[in-house]
């Protein structure tokens, strides 16, 4: 995978207001990146767009 230098992070709409936030970068070619907003320099999970779509399709709705 290429560098995440150009990632534009946003808080997930599913994070809520609890302070336990997930940030997602969807502007990178062929990859969706996910990180913990409390540890912005920590580990990042990456998904292929199809994998991300499958994952988010199975999240409970509010």
Predicted model as a PDB file, atoms N, CA, C, CB and O in Angstrom, pLDDT in the B-factor column:
MODEL        1                                                                  
ATOM      1  N   UNK A   1       0.834  -1.179   0.000  1.00 52.00           N  
ATOM      2  CA  UNK A   1       0.000   0.000   0.000  1.00 52.00           C  
ATOM      3  C   UNK A   1       0.881   1.245   0.000  1.00 52.00           C  
ATOM      4  CB  UNK A   1      -0.950  -0.003   1.211  1.00 52.00           C  
ATOM      5  O   UNK A   1       1.956   1.273   0.600  1.00 52.00           O  
ATOM      6  N   UNK A   2       0.398   2.264  -0.685  1.00 58.00           N  
ATOM      7  CA  UNK A   2       1.109   3.531  -0.717  1.00 58.00           C  
ATOM      8  C   UNK A   2       0.964   4.249   0.617  1.00 58.00           C  
ATOM      9  CB  UNK A   2       0.593   4.413  -1.862  1.00 58.00           C  
ATOM     10  O   UNK A   2       0.197   3.834   1.485  1.00 58.00           O  
ATOM     11  N   UNK A   3       1.695   5.305   0.756  1.00 80.00           N  
ATOM     12  CA  UNK A   3       1.671   6.121   1.966  1.00 80.00           C  
ATOM     13  C   UNK A   3       0.281   6.701   2.215  1.00 80.00           C  
ATOM     14  CB  UNK A   3       2.700   7.249   1.865  1.00 80.00           C  
ATOM     15  O   UNK A   3      -0.495   6.930   1.287  1.00 80.00           O  
ATOM     16  N   UNK A   4      -0.005   6.928   3.479  1.00 89.00           N  
ATOM     17  CA  UNK A   4      -1.274   7.548   3.866  1.00 89.00           C  
ATOM     18  C   UNK A   4      -1.134   9.059   4.025  1.00 89.00           C  
ATOM     19  CB  UNK A   4      -1.787   6.935   5.168  1.00 89.00           C  
ATOM     20  O   UNK A   4      -2.006   9.706   4.605  1.00 89.00           O  
ATOM     21  N   UNK A   5      -0.041   9.623   3.512  1.00 89.00           N  
ATOM     22  CA  UNK A   5       0.245  11.055   3.652  1.00 89.00           C  
ATOM     23  C   UNK A   5      -0.900  11.921   3.142  1.00 89.00           C  
ATOM     24  CB  UNK A   5       1.523  11.409   2.907  1.00 89.00           C  
ATOM     25  O   UNK A   5      -1.206  12.955   3.737  1.00 89.00           O  
ATOM     26  N   UNK A   6      -1.532  11.516   2.056  1.00 91.00           N  
ATOM     27  CA  UNK A   6      -2.589  12.326   1.451  1.00 91.00           C  
ATOM     28  C   UNK A   6      -3.981  12.008   1.994  1.00 91.00           C  
ATOM     29  CB  UNK A   6      -2.581  12.133  -0.038  1.00 91.00           C  
ATOM     30  O   UNK A   6      -4.978  12.529   1.494  1.00 91.00           O  
ATOM     31  N   UNK A   7      -4.047  11.163   3.006  1.00 94.00           N  
ATOM     32  CA  UNK A   7      -5.353  10.794   3.563  1.00 94.00           C  
ATOM     33  C   UNK A   7      -6.053  12.011   4.150  1.00 94.00           C  
ATOM     34  CB  UNK A   7      -5.194   9.708   4.639  1.00 94.00           C  
ATOM     35  O   UNK A   7      -5.447  12.806   4.868  1.00 94.00           O  
ATOM     36  N   UNK A   8      -7.324  12.144   3.837  1.00 95.00           N  
ATOM     37  CA  UNK A   8      -8.173  13.196   4.414  1.00 95.00           C  
ATOM     38  C   UNK A   8      -9.119  12.492   5.381  1.00 95.00           C  
ATOM     39  CB  UNK A   8      -8.973  14.013   3.291  1.00 95.00           C  
ATOM     40  O   UNK A   8     -10.089  11.852   4.976  1.00 95.00           O  
ATOM     41  N   UNK A   9      -8.811  12.628   6.667  1.00 94.00           N  
ATOM     42  CA  UNK A   9      -9.537  11.906   7.705  1.00 94.00           C  
ATOM     43  C   UNK A   9     -10.805  12.645   8.104  1.00 94.00           C  
ATOM     44  CB  UNK A   9      -8.648  11.696   8.926  1.00 94.00           C  
ATOM     45  O   UNK A   9     -10.823  13.874   8.179  1.00 94.00           O  
ATOM     46  N   UNK A  10     -11.860  11.890   8.357  1.00 92.00           N  
ATOM     47  CA  UNK A  10     -13.100  12.441   8.899  1.00 92.00           C  
ATOM     48  C   UNK A  10     -13.609  11.482   9.957  1.00 92.00           C  
ATOM     49  CB  UNK A  10     -14.173  12.669   7.778  1.00 92.00           C  
ATOM     50  O   UNK A  10     -13.355  10.279   9.898  1.00 92.00           O  
ATOM     51  N   UNK A  11     -14.321  12.019  10.912  1.00 87.00           N  
ATOM     52  CA  UNK A  11     -14.906  11.171  11.951  1.00 87.00           C  
ATOM     53  C   UNK A  11     -16.068  10.396  11.357  1.00 87.00           C  
ATOM     54  CB  UNK A  11     -15.374  12.014  13.173  1.00 87.00           C  
ATOM     55  O   UNK A  11     -16.876  10.951  10.613  1.00 87.00           O  
ATOM     56  N   UNK A  12     -16.150   9.139  11.678  1.00 71.00           N  
ATOM     57  CA  UNK A  12     -17.234   8.310  11.193  1.00 71.00           C  
ATOM     58  C   UNK A  12     -18.569   8.804  11.739  1.00 71.00           C  
ATOM     59  CB  UNK A  12     -17.004   6.849  11.579  1.00 71.00           C  
ATOM     60  O   UNK A  12     -18.669   9.185  12.905  1.00 71.00           O  
ATOM     61  N   UNK A  13     -19.573   8.794  10.904  1.00 69.00           N  
ATOM     62  CA  UNK A  13     -20.909   9.189  11.359  1.00 69.00           C  
ATOM     63  C   UNK A  13     -21.465   8.189  12.359  1.00 69.00           C  
ATOM     64  CB  UNK A  13     -21.862   9.322  10.170  1.00 69.00           C  
ATOM     65  O   UNK A  13     -22.436   8.496  13.051  1.00 69.00           O  
ATOM     66  N   UNK A  14     -20.886   7.020  12.454  1.00 66.00           N  
ATOM     67  CA  UNK A  14     -21.347   5.985  13.380  1.00 66.00           C  
ATOM     68  C   UNK A  14     -20.614   6.024  14.726  1.00 66.00           C  
ATOM     69  CB  UNK A  14     -21.173   4.620  12.746  1.00 66.00           C  
ATOM     70  O   UNK A  14     -20.869   5.188  15.593  1.00 66.00           O  
ATOM     71  N   UNK A  15     -19.719   6.975  14.902  1.00 67.00           N  
ATOM     72  CA  UNK A  15     -18.960   7.045  16.148  1.00 67.00           C  
ATOM     73  C   UNK A  15     -19.756   7.611  17.309  1.00 67.00           C  
ATOM     74  CB  UNK A  15     -17.736   7.871  15.945  1.00 67.00           C  
ATOM     75  O   UNK A  15     -19.465   7.297  18.463  1.00 67.00           O  
ATOM     76  N   UNK A  16     -20.745   8.430  17.032  1.00 67.00           N  
ATOM     77  CA  UNK A  16     -21.537   9.024  18.104  1.00 67.00           C  
ATOM     78  C   UNK A  16     -20.776  10.113  18.829  1.00 67.00           C  
ATOM     79  CB  UNK A  16     -21.969   7.963  19.087  1.00 67.00           C  
ATOM     80  O   UNK A  16     -19.752  10.590  18.340  1.00 67.00           O  
ATOM     81  N   UNK A  17     -21.270  10.511  19.994  1.00 70.00           N  
ATOM     82  CA  UNK A  17     -20.677  11.602  20.766  1.00 70.00           C  
ATOM     83  C   UNK A  17     -19.971  11.115  22.023  1.00 70.00           C  
ATOM     84  CB  UNK A  17     -21.740  12.602  21.140  1.00 70.00           C  
ATOM     85  O   UNK A  17     -19.737  11.905  22.938  1.00 70.00           O  
ATOM     86  N   UNK A  18     -19.632   9.847  22.089  1.00 69.00           N  
ATOM     87  CA  UNK A  18     -19.055   9.284  23.303  1.00 69.00           C  
ATOM     88  C   UNK A  18     -17.566   9.580  23.463  1.00 69.00           C  
ATOM     89  CB  UNK A  18     -19.270   7.805  23.319  1.00 69.00           C  
ATOM     90  O   UNK A  18     -16.999   9.322  24.525  1.00 69.00           O  
ATOM     91  N   UNK A  19     -16.928  10.114  22.429  1.00 68.00           N  
ATOM     92  CA  UNK A  19     -15.485  10.326  22.482  1.00 68.00           C  
ATOM     93  C   UNK A  19     -14.697   9.130  21.975  1.00 68.00           C  
ATOM     94  CB  UNK A  19     -15.066  10.644  23.889  1.00 68.00           C  
ATOM     95  O   UNK A  19     -13.484   9.214  21.782  1.00 68.00           O  
ATOM     96  N   UNK A  20     -15.382   8.024  21.762  1.00 74.00           N  
ATOM     97  CA  UNK A  20     -14.761   6.830  21.190  1.00 74.00           C  
ATOM     98  C   UNK A  20     -14.950   6.889  19.679  1.00 74.00           C  
ATOM     99  CB  UNK A  20     -15.376   5.509  21.792  1.00 74.00           C  
ATOM    100  O   UNK A  20     -15.855   6.261  19.129  1.00 74.00           O  
ATOM    101  N   UNK A  21     -14.090   7.647  19.021  1.00 85.00           N  
ATOM    102  CA  UNK A  21     -14.303   7.943  17.610  1.00 85.00           C  
ATOM    103  C   UNK A  21     -13.385   7.152  16.699  1.00 85.00           C  
ATOM    104  CB  UNK A  21     -14.114   9.406  17.362  1.00 85.00           C  
ATOM    105  O   UNK A  21     -12.229   6.867  17.010  1.00 85.00           O  
ATOM    106  N   UNK A  22     -13.949   6.824  15.586  1.00 88.00           N  
ATOM    107  CA  UNK A  22     -13.206   6.192  14.501  1.00 88.00           C  
ATOM    108  C   UNK A  22     -13.123   7.218  13.386  1.00 88.00           C  
ATOM    109  CB  UNK A  22     -13.889   4.849  14.014  1.00 88.00           C  
ATOM    110  O   UNK A  22     -14.109   7.886  13.074  1.00 88.00           O  
ATOM    111  N   UNK A  23     -11.942   7.347  12.781  1.00 92.00           N  
ATOM    112  CA  UNK A  23     -11.784   8.236  11.637  1.00 92.00           C  
ATOM    113  C   UNK A  23     -11.576   7.386  10.394  1.00 92.00           C  
ATOM    114  CB  UNK A  23     -10.595   9.225  11.845  1.00 92.00           C  
ATOM    115  O   UNK A  23     -10.941   6.332  10.436  1.00 92.00           O  
ATOM    116  N   UNK A  24     -12.125   7.868   9.290  1.00 92.00           N  
ATOM    117  CA  UNK A  24     -12.082   7.143   8.034  1.00 92.00           C  
ATOM    118  C   UNK A  24     -11.532   8.058   6.955  1.00 92.00           C  
ATOM    119  CB  UNK A  24     -13.481   6.611   7.647  1.00 92.00           C  
ATOM    120  O   UNK A  24     -11.885   9.236   6.893  1.00 92.00           O  
ATOM    121  N   UNK A  25     -10.670   7.520   6.109  1.00 94.00           N  
ATOM    122  CA  UNK A  25     -10.177   8.249   4.932  1.00 94.00           C  
ATOM    123  C   UNK A  25     -10.644   7.481   3.699  1.00 94.00           C  
ATOM    124  CB  UNK A  25      -8.594   8.405   4.954  1.00 94.00           C  
ATOM    125  O   UNK A  25     -10.271   6.326   3.489  1.00 94.00           O  
ATOM    126  N   UNK A  26     -11.464   8.141   2.891  1.00 92.00           N  
ATOM    127  CA  UNK A  26     -12.008   7.491   1.701  1.00 92.00           C  
ATOM    128  C   UNK A  26     -11.517   8.133   0.406  1.00 92.00           C  
ATOM    129  CB  UNK A  26     -13.519   7.526   1.743  1.00 92.00           C  
ATOM    130  O   UNK A  26     -12.021   7.813  -0.671  1.00 92.00           O  
ATOM    131  N   UNK A  27     -10.549   9.027   0.498  1.00 94.00           N  
ATOM    132  CA  UNK A  27     -10.077   9.747  -0.680  1.00 94.00           C  
ATOM    133  C   UNK A  27      -8.878   9.098  -1.362  1.00 94.00           C  
ATOM    134  CB  UNK A  27      -9.727  11.143  -0.299  1.00 94.00           C  
ATOM    135  O   UNK A  27      -8.383   9.622  -2.360  1.00 94.00           O  
ATOM    136  N   UNK A  28      -8.410   7.989  -0.853  1.00 92.00           N  
ATOM    137  CA  UNK A  28      -7.225   7.343  -1.415  1.00 92.00           C  
ATOM    138  C   UNK A  28      -7.628   6.342  -2.500  1.00 92.00           C  
ATOM    139  CB  UNK A  28      -6.414   6.636  -0.305  1.00 92.00           C  
ATOM    140  O   UNK A  28      -8.672   5.700  -2.387  1.00 92.00           O  
ATOM    141  N   UNK A  29      -6.816   6.202  -3.546  1.00 89.00           N  
ATOM    142  CA  UNK A  29      -7.179   5.259  -4.601  1.00 89.00           C  
ATOM    143  C   UNK A  29      -7.106   3.809  -4.106  1.00 89.00           C  
ATOM    144  CB  UNK A  29      -6.261   5.448  -5.813  1.00 89.00           C  
ATOM    145  O   UNK A  29      -6.093   3.376  -3.558  1.00 89.00           O  
ATOM    146  N   UNK A  30      -8.176   3.089  -4.307  1.00 91.00           N  
ATOM    147  CA  UNK A  30      -8.228   1.643  -4.049  1.00 91.00           C  
ATOM    148  C   UNK A  30      -8.076   1.230  -2.599  1.00 91.00           C  
ATOM    149  CB  UNK A  30      -7.180   0.979  -4.827  1.00 91.00           C  
ATOM    150  O   UNK A  30      -7.790   0.063  -2.331  1.00 91.00           O  
ATOM    151  N   UNK A  31      -8.258   2.144  -1.648  1.00 95.00           N  
ATOM    152  CA  UNK A  31      -8.138   1.760  -0.239  1.00 95.00           C  
ATOM    153  C   UNK A  31      -9.009   2.665   0.639  1.00 95.00           C  
ATOM    154  CB  UNK A  31      -6.660   1.829   0.218  1.00 95.00           C  
ATOM    155  O   UNK A  31      -9.127   3.867   0.400  1.00 95.00           O  
ATOM    156  N   UNK A  32      -9.604   2.062   1.644  1.00 95.00           N  
ATOM    157  CA  UNK A  32     -10.305   2.795   2.694  1.00 95.00           C  
ATOM    158  C   UNK A  32      -9.461   2.606   3.947  1.00 95.00           C  
ATOM    159  CB  UNK A  32     -11.808   2.285   2.897  1.00 95.00           C  
ATOM    160  O   UNK A  32      -9.145   1.475   4.314  1.00 95.00           O  
ATOM    161  N   UNK A  33      -9.095   3.700   4.605  1.00 96.00           N  
ATOM    162  CA  UNK A  33      -8.248   3.636   5.800  1.00 96.00           C  
ATOM    163  C   UNK A  33      -9.068   4.014   7.030  1.00 96.00           C  
ATOM    164  CB  UNK A  33      -7.014   4.574   5.657  1.00 96.00           C  
ATOM    165  O   UNK A  33      -9.906   4.914   6.976  1.00 96.00           O  
ATOM    166  N   UNK A  34      -8.818   3.317   8.141  1.00 94.00           N  
ATOM    167  CA  UNK A  34      -9.563   3.529   9.378  1.00 94.00           C  
ATOM    168  C   UNK A  34      -8.570   3.618  10.530  1.00 94.00           C  
ATOM    169  CB  UNK A  34     -10.601   2.386   9.620  1.00 94.00           C  
ATOM    170  O   UNK A  34      -7.625   2.833  10.601  1.00 94.00           O  
ATOM    171  N   UNK A  35      -8.784   4.578  11.433  1.00 93.00           N  
ATOM    172  CA  UNK A  35      -7.909   4.714  12.598  1.00 93.00           C  
ATOM    173  C   UNK A  35      -8.708   5.186  13.807  1.00 93.00           C  
ATOM    174  CB  UNK A  35      -6.754   5.694  12.302  1.00 93.00           C  
ATOM    175  O   UNK A  35      -9.839   5.656  13.677  1.00 93.00           O  
ATOM    176  N   UNK A  36      -8.111   5.057  14.966  1.00 91.00           N  
ATOM    177  CA  UNK A  36      -8.675   5.544  16.225  1.00 91.00           C  
ATOM    178  C   UNK A  36      -8.316   7.022  16.346  1.00 91.00           C  
ATOM    179  CB  UNK A  36      -8.140   4.717  17.464  1.00 91.00           C  
ATOM    180  O   UNK A  36      -7.138   7.375  16.291  1.00 91.00           O  
ATOM    181  N   UNK A  37      -9.306   7.883  16.507  1.00 88.00           N  
ATOM    182  CA  UNK A  37      -9.028   9.319  16.564  1.00 88.00           C  
ATOM    183  C   UNK A  37      -8.195   9.714  17.783  1.00 88.00           C  
ATOM    184  CB  UNK A  37     -10.328  10.091  16.570  1.00 88.00           C  
ATOM    185  O   UNK A  37      -7.536  10.754  17.769  1.00 88.00           O  
ATOM    186  N   UNK A  38      -8.218   8.901  18.830  1.00 88.00           N  
ATOM    187  CA  UNK A  38      -7.423   9.214  20.027  1.00 88.00           C  
ATOM    188  C   UNK A  38      -5.954   8.859  19.836  1.00 88.00           C  
ATOM    189  CB  UNK A  38      -7.979   8.472  21.243  1.00 88.00           C  
ATOM    190  O   UNK A  38      -5.117   9.242  20.653  1.00 88.00           O  
ATOM    191  N   UNK A  39      -5.624   8.124  18.759  1.00 90.00           N  
ATOM    192  CA  UNK A  39      -4.252   7.709  18.494  1.00 90.00           C  
ATOM    193  C   UNK A  39      -3.954   7.913  17.008  1.00 90.00           C  
ATOM    194  CB  UNK A  39      -4.026   6.221  18.913  1.00 90.00           C  
ATOM    195  O   UNK A  39      -3.719   6.955  16.271  1.00 90.00           O  
ATOM    196  N   UNK A  40      -3.967   9.167  16.586  1.00 85.00           N  
ATOM    197  CA  UNK A  40      -3.836   9.497  15.171  1.00 85.00           C  
ATOM    198  C   UNK A  40      -2.520   9.046  14.547  1.00 85.00           C  
ATOM    199  CB  UNK A  40      -3.980  10.966  14.992  1.00 85.00           C  
ATOM    200  O   UNK A  40      -2.437   8.910  13.327  1.00 85.00           O  
ATOM    201  N   UNK A  41      -1.508   8.817  15.345  1.00 89.00           N  
ATOM    202  CA  UNK A  41      -0.221   8.347  14.804  1.00 89.00           C  
ATOM    203  C   UNK A  41      -0.052   6.838  14.977  1.00 89.00           C  
ATOM    204  CB  UNK A  41       0.940   9.078  15.488  1.00 89.00           C  
ATOM    205  O   UNK A  41       1.002   6.283  14.669  1.00 89.00           O  
ATOM    206  N   UNK A  42      -1.088   6.193  15.468  1.00 91.00           N  
ATOM    207  CA  UNK A  42      -1.018   4.749  15.714  1.00 91.00           C  
ATOM    208  C   UNK A  42      -1.349   3.930  14.481  1.00 91.00           C  
ATOM    209  CB  UNK A  42      -1.955   4.370  16.833  1.00 91.00           C  
ATOM    210  O   UNK A  42      -1.249   4.407  13.350  1.00 91.00           O  
ATOM    211  N   UNK A  43      -1.734   2.721  14.714  1.00 93.00           N  
ATOM    212  CA  UNK A  43      -2.030   1.770  13.649  1.00 93.00           C  
ATOM    213  C   UNK A  43      -3.237   2.208  12.827  1.00 93.00           C  
ATOM    214  CB  UNK A  43      -2.274   0.386  14.234  1.00 93.00           C  
ATOM    215  O   UNK A  43      -4.148   2.877  13.315  1.00 93.00           O  
ATOM    216  N   UNK A  44      -3.206   1.806  11.566  1.00 95.00           N  
ATOM    217  CA  UNK A  44      -4.293   2.083  10.633  1.00 95.00           C  
ATOM    218  C   UNK A  44      -4.718   0.763  10.005  1.00 95.00           C  
ATOM    219  CB  UNK A  44      -3.862   3.122   9.538  1.00 95.00           C  
ATOM    220  O   UNK A  44      -3.879  -0.026   9.570  1.00 95.00           O  
ATOM    221  N   UNK A  45      -6.013   0.533   9.962  1.00 95.00           N  
ATOM    222  CA  UNK A  45      -6.554  -0.612   9.239  1.00 95.00           C  
ATOM    223  C   UNK A  45      -6.882  -0.159   7.827  1.00 95.00           C  
ATOM    224  CB  UNK A  45      -7.818  -1.201   9.954  1.00 95.00           C  
ATOM    225  O   UNK A  45      -7.377   0.951   7.631  1.00 95.00           O  
ATOM    226  N   UNK A  46      -6.612  -1.001   6.845  1.00 95.00           N  
ATOM    227  CA  UNK A  46      -6.965  -0.655   5.469  1.00 95.00           C  
ATOM    228  C   UNK A  46      -7.847  -1.749   4.885  1.00 95.00           C  
ATOM    229  CB  UNK A  46      -5.694  -0.453   4.600  1.00 95.00           C  
ATOM    230  O   UNK A  46      -7.695  -2.933   5.185  1.00 95.00           O  
ATOM    231  N   UNK A  47      -8.767  -1.314   4.049  1.00 95.00           N  
ATOM    232  CA  UNK A  47      -9.724  -2.208   3.410  1.00 95.00           C  
ATOM    233  C   UNK A  47      -9.804  -1.891   1.931  1.00 95.00           C  
ATOM    234  CB  UNK A  47     -11.112  -2.092   4.067  1.00 95.00           C  
ATOM    235  O   UNK A  47      -9.654  -0.737   1.529  1.00 95.00           O  
ATOM    236  N   UNK A  48     -10.040  -2.909   1.120  1.00 96.00           N  
ATOM    237  CA  UNK A  48     -10.411  -2.669  -0.268  1.00 96.00           C  
ATOM    238  C   UNK A  48     -11.825  -2.093  -0.248  1.00 96.00           C  
ATOM    239  CB  UNK A  48     -10.325  -3.991  -1.142  1.00 96.00           C  
ATOM    240  O   UNK A  48     -12.604  -2.425   0.646  1.00 96.00           O  
ATOM    241  N   UNK A  49     -12.173  -1.242  -1.207  1.00 94.00           N  
ATOM    242  CA  UNK A  49     -13.515  -0.651  -1.201  1.00 94.00           C  
ATOM    243  C   UNK A  49     -14.646  -1.684  -1.115  1.00 94.00           C  
ATOM    244  CB  UNK A  49     -13.698   0.179  -2.442  1.00 94.00           C  
ATOM    245  O   UNK A  49     -15.636  -1.437  -0.426  1.00 94.00           O  
ATOM    246  N   UNK A  50     -14.530  -2.809  -1.780  1.00 95.00           N  
ATOM    247  CA  UNK A  50     -15.574  -3.839  -1.710  1.00 95.00           C  
ATOM    248  C   UNK A  50     -15.676  -4.427  -0.307  1.00 95.00           C  
ATOM    249  CB  UNK A  50     -15.294  -4.955  -2.726  1.00 95.00           C  
ATOM    250  O   UNK A  50     -16.777  -4.690   0.176  1.00 95.00           O  
ATOM    251  N   UNK A  51     -14.540  -4.635   0.350  1.00 95.00           N  
ATOM    252  CA  UNK A  51     -14.549  -5.137   1.726  1.00 95.00           C  
ATOM    253  C   UNK A  51     -15.227  -4.131   2.657  1.00 95.00           C  
ATOM    254  CB  UNK A  51     -13.110  -5.427   2.209  1.00 95.00           C  
ATOM    255  O   UNK A  51     -16.022  -4.512   3.516  1.00 95.00           O  
ATOM    256  N   UNK A  52     -14.913  -2.856   2.485  1.00 92.00           N  
ATOM    257  CA  UNK A  52     -15.503  -1.805   3.324  1.00 92.00           C  
ATOM    258  C   UNK A  52     -17.013  -1.747   3.122  1.00 92.00           C  
ATOM    259  CB  UNK A  52     -14.869  -0.431   3.005  1.00 92.00           C  
ATOM    260  O   UNK A  52     -17.767  -1.615   4.086  1.00 92.00           O  
ATOM    261  N   UNK A  53     -17.450  -1.844   1.876  1.00 94.00           N  
ATOM    262  CA  UNK A  53     -18.884  -1.817   1.585  1.00 94.00           C  
ATOM    263  C   UNK A  53     -19.599  -2.990   2.256  1.00 94.00           C  
ATOM    264  CB  UNK A  53     -19.123  -1.850   0.065  1.00 94.00           C  
ATOM    265  O   UNK A  53     -20.695  -2.827   2.792  1.00 94.00           O  
ATOM    266  N   UNK A  54     -18.982  -4.159   2.226  1.00 95.00           N  
ATOM    267  CA  UNK A  54     -19.571  -5.328   2.879  1.00 95.00           C  
ATOM    268  C   UNK A  54     -19.638  -5.113   4.390  1.00 95.00           C  
ATOM    269  CB  UNK A  54     -18.759  -6.602   2.553  1.00 95.00           C  
ATOM    270  O   UNK A  54     -20.657  -5.407   5.014  1.00 95.00           O  
ATOM    271  N   UNK A  55     -18.567  -4.608   4.972  1.00 90.00           N  
ATOM    272  CA  UNK A  55     -18.523  -4.349   6.410  1.00 90.00           C  
ATOM    273  C   UNK A  55     -19.600  -3.353   6.830  1.00 90.00           C  
ATOM    274  CB  UNK A  55     -17.145  -3.828   6.811  1.00 90.00           C  
ATOM    275  O   UNK A  55     -20.367  -3.620   7.755  1.00 90.00           O  
ATOM    276  N   UNK A  56     -19.660  -2.206   6.153  1.00 87.00           N  
ATOM    277  CA  UNK A  56     -20.607  -1.176   6.554  1.00 87.00           C  
ATOM    278  C   UNK A  56     -22.058  -1.585   6.291  1.00 87.00           C  
ATOM    279  CB  UNK A  56     -20.299   0.115   5.829  1.00 87.00           C  
ATOM    280  O   UNK A  56     -22.966  -1.112   6.974  1.00 87.00           O  
ATOM    281  N   UNK A  57     -22.279  -2.450   5.318  1.00 92.00           N  
ATOM    282  CA  UNK A  57     -23.641  -2.933   5.038  1.00 92.00           C  
ATOM    283  C   UNK A  57     -24.189  -3.766   6.195  1.00 92.00           C  
ATOM    284  CB  UNK A  57     -23.656  -3.764   3.746  1.00 92.00           C  
ATOM    285  O   UNK A  57     -25.403  -3.891   6.353  1.00 92.00           O  
ATOM    286  N   UNK A  58     -23.296  -4.332   7.002  1.00 91.00           N  
ATOM    287  CA  UNK A  58     -23.725  -5.188   8.116  1.00 91.00           C  
ATOM    288  C   UNK A  58     -23.756  -4.469   9.461  1.00 91.00           C  
ATOM    289  CB  UNK A  58     -22.814  -6.380   8.218  1.00 91.00           C  
ATOM    290  O   UNK A  58     -24.024  -5.094  10.487  1.00 91.00           O  
ATOM    291  N   UNK A  59     -23.487  -3.173   9.469  1.00 84.00           N  
ATOM    292  CA  UNK A  59     -23.566  -2.412  10.720  1.00 84.00           C  
ATOM    293  C   UNK A  59     -25.035  -2.150  11.060  1.00 84.00           C  
ATOM    294  CB  UNK A  59     -22.777  -1.067  10.607  1.00 84.00           C  
ATOM    295  O   UNK A  59     -25.853  -1.931  10.167  1.00 84.00           O  
ATOM    296  N   UNK A  60     -25.363  -2.173  12.347  1.00 83.00           N  
ATOM    297  CA  UNK A  60     -26.749  -1.884  12.711  1.00 83.00           C  
ATOM    298  C   UNK A  60     -27.103  -0.438  12.400  1.00 83.00           C  
ATOM    299  CB  UNK A  60     -26.986  -2.176  14.195  1.00 83.00           C  
ATOM    300  O   UNK A  60     -26.256   0.449  12.509  1.00 83.00           O  
ATOM    301  N   UNK A  61     -28.323  -0.202  12.022  1.00 76.00           N  
ATOM    302  CA  UNK A  61     -28.780   1.162  11.779  1.00 76.00           C  
ATOM    303  C   UNK A  61     -29.333   1.747  13.066  1.00 76.00           C  
ATOM    304  CB  UNK A  61     -29.846   1.200  10.661  1.00 76.00           C  
ATOM    305  O   UNK A  61     -29.735   1.021  13.976  1.00 76.00           O  
ATOM    306  N   UNK A  62     -29.345   3.037  13.123  1.00 66.00           N  
ATOM    307  CA  UNK A  62     -29.840   3.704  14.343  1.00 66.00           C  
ATOM    308  C   UNK A  62     -31.314   3.917  14.286  1.00 66.00           C  
ATOM    309  CB  UNK A  62     -29.149   5.031  14.556  1.00 66.00           C  
ATOM    310  O   UNK A  62     -31.896   4.462  15.225  1.00 66.00           O  
TER     311      UNK A  62                                                      
ENDMDL                                                                          
END                                                                             
